[in-house]
Amino acid sequence: MNQSDVGSGLVWGFCALLFAVQSFAQEPVHPTAGGVDQSRFEVTVLATGLVQPMELAVARDGAVYFIELGGKLKVLDPVTRQVQIVADLTVTTAQENGLIGIALDPDFERNRWIYLQYSPPDFPGQHISRFTLQDGRLDLASEKVLLRYEEQRKECCHHAGSLHFGPRGELFIATGDNTHPHGDSQGFAPLDERPDRSPYDAQKSSSNTESYNGKILRIRPTPEGGYEIPEGNLFPADGSGGRPEIYVMGCRNPWRISVDSETGFLYWGDVGPDAGSDGPRGPKGYDEINQARRAGNFGWPYFIANNQPYADVDFATGEVGSRFDAAAPRNESPNNTGKVLLPQAEPALLYYPYGASPEFPELETGGRTACAGPVFHFSMAADSLTSFPAEYDRALFIYEWSRHWIKVVHFDENHGVKRIEKLMPHHRFVRPIDLEFGPDGALYLIEYGETWGVNADARLVRIDYVRGNRPPVVKIAAENNFGKQPLRITASSEGTFDKDEGDQLTYEWRVVKPAEPDTAPRIVSTEPHPVITIEEPGIYNVELTVTDSHGAARSATVPSVVGNQRPLLRFMRPRPGDFFDAEEPITYEVVVEDEEDGTNDDRQIDDQQREPLDADSPKRVSLSAVHTEEPFPVAGRVSDESAQGPMGLRRMKGSDCFNCHAVDQKRVGPPLLDIANKYRGLDGALDASVQRVLKGSTGVWGKIPMIPHSQHSPEEVREMVDYIFRLEPKGLVRVYEGFVGEIPVAPEEVQQAGHYRLIASYVDRGWGAIPPLTTSAEILLRPRLVEAETAHLVHGPQILNSGTAGGGKFIGAIDHGHYLKLESVSLERVSQLTFRVASAGAGGRIEIRVDQPDGPLLAATDVEVNGDWERWYNRTVPIQGPEGSHDLYVLFVHPAKAGGLMNLDSIRFER
């Protein structure tokens, strides 16, 4: 069965659209204090395949525009449900630059103006530009550069990046402090005034009245492509007090901003510094959610949180001076080009450290990347059946990229914080990076994916609050959805259900041709599980729409390619479950059968069943071989821990570890495998690493330090570090080309426990305009030594741990009639079996039977009592099996049908 979320082997790229609904109806209903029924929230995946998505903007017609860091502007069409590239800007992505902000003009439906914040490769800074959308494409020649501001590019980072319009046509622009967060600041305020250290001094930017950096700017664009200075900015419009565009100064990294469409209040999340605890230099690090009812100075780099002051530090001597004064802060840095005396500092609305927050415990613990989202107004979509409920009216939605949550901040009548609650408490958001309410009152959300970088799970989703009758949950699957015309597809809606009892469902199947979006697809069946025939070649989507008795409907889609038969690929040798031997290469041969391309099967060619493949076809075959030390896979026995991952891994996923690290790739920090290889087995390394994680460190793996993680207990960090130290490479992957070949086997690979995995793939040539298809085949090869506890089925006995050092596991507590099952074993290169056994009980007999526990007897050996349950000895017996691969049963018998017969450690299949 080809499920709807599988790429089906297609080798061309596209942004897959999955209109699948994640249902919360099966969870217990947990109303909040405001009476919101959390079970009525439904998440619809609108698009996948996003590449480092940044921000989104929802038009009044429901079109969703979103940007990717690499320069692409895309749109999800609300009618066709397709994602189209609107523009591909040339940007630099060095030091986290790129396409970082988007906003639609308030009159976008008429003028089609889109505003972008981006990093040109030929300018050391950012452009704020207006473009015109024409015929579905951004006219790059229409660019009007409203504002450009420079940044230093000697050191990374903090560009922020976010655009948002206010209710009076003002464009708000978020800029970062453009300051390296580490250096000698020790995770406190970066105030390094030494010569040539300005990249490490945020006084050059955030607290500089003449710098655009570390600010939120506020301008009013004009139709001509320029801008005006609105009344109420922080400094006079004539520039006498500072840059007149500045609305808010004293920002570090205002990552996401939003403006209340009714009050005009500005909200933003400011990502804070990394200090894990208070120190002589000042307070520990906090992230902030800020509210600006008017222009102001929000303190960085002199203050954090509720105006907790930092000390004036001499970075040349390390001397710690007096604390800064929030009522009259002064910027006396030699890197300051603006006023010395600054406006008084404003406190944050919300603030929280890595650990628990006494002031706002609802914000939980963990990594920190604060984002401030929209304020919801119920009146804007009161008639919508999917709008968020009235209980959230006037509430601010904040979200955490590192902690995977969205929270709802309710205000009192004075716009102060009344209470905070978690949206959808049983749902884990995968790093939300931007959200906005659409004209339908639904929440549109970008989930960035599991770690910083390119993620396969990055996606665009919509969250509806479904009132009254709820639409069905649609499941779709198809067999034979790739092939020659006429193509008969066996379709299924199995698993489809309705959340509201008593509803009758109707089914409508359509065949849609994405290349012809203007052609209305016809209904081809109204059966739940039809057979659908497509007569003409092409690329299609088979779409199922299910409607309940109240008219609510949902759709799901599977792809279909007609005109190109999927090739068949199989291993001629080796066969699944075959054994491999020391220093004897594994000889492989694969056969391709393709209706259009032909075959390399000599028998079919001689019988004129198929044409031979062309001379280039071996280049389209690849075989990857990997030897792993993991045991040969055992079907049906997966522990709860392995299903969820070790506890250390689970704790790491709940923290911020994967923001900076990957297992086998360098990101911000080193690969976890490199860490494991460096410290594994060293005395004291585990304890030392635990302390480095808790307290932070610098200089161990390069210039970028590791932030402290005081939010975790030492025991939790120990579990994480222990997991990292246990990481081992999964095996060296070797790639070969062609239909036949040899894979060398090293002696140590036979001596180790483990198995070989061979994966062959073939990419066909396509057929006319129909793109190529890929098929693959995989087999696993066994070592000749099979540990008894790795049997696919253990019927009766128990898997026991040895009582001797290094003894491992074995099969024990064996009674008469118990047996083991080994699946798909070929005996054609096996002449005898050696059993490693022991018995301090009744002894007995081991029989090898084929296909069934009472199947034909292939071999048998007696097991004598030797008086010790773990003093092993060998019993060898000849064997001659049938051709091909068969299931083998290891049967334990005793003439008196006794119990406590023997222990079995392993079976060696000898040549």
Protein Blocks (a to p, Z undefined) as FASTA:
>chain_A
ZZfkbgklpabdcdddddbdcdfklpccdddfkopafklpccddfbghiahifbdcddfk
opacdddfklpacdddfklopacdfbdcdddfehhiajfbdcddfklmmnopacdddddf
kbgcddddddddeehiacfklpccfbacdddfkbgchjnppddddfkopacddddehiaf
kljnnopacfbfbghilmmmcklmmmmckbcghiacdddddfkopacddehiabdfklpn
ocfkbmbghifblmbgcddfklopacddddddfbfbdcfkbccddddddddfbgcdehia
kbghjhpacddddfknopacddddfklccdfbfkbcbdfbdcdddddfbdcdfbdcfklm
mnogadddddddddddfklmmmpckbccfklgoiacdddfklopacdddddfkopafbdc
dehklbccehiabdcddfkopacdddfbjbecjdfkbccddddddehjaddddddddehi
accddddddddfehiacfbghiacddddddddfklmmbccddfbfcfbdcdddfbgcddd
dddddddfkopacdddddddehiacdddddfbdcehiacdehiacddddddddfknopab
fklmmnomaccddfklmmmpccdddddfbdcddehiacfklmnopfklmmmmmmmmlmmb
cfkbccfbccfklmmmmmgopahklmmmmmmmmnopehklojbdcdddfkbcfklmmmmm
mmmmmpccebjcdddedjbdcddddfklmmpgcddddddddddebjhjbccddddddddd
ddfbdcfklpfbdghiacdddfbehklpadehiaehiacddehiafklccbdcdddddfb
lgpaddddehiaklccfbdcddddehiaklccdddddddddedjdddddddddfklpghk
bccfbdcddZZ
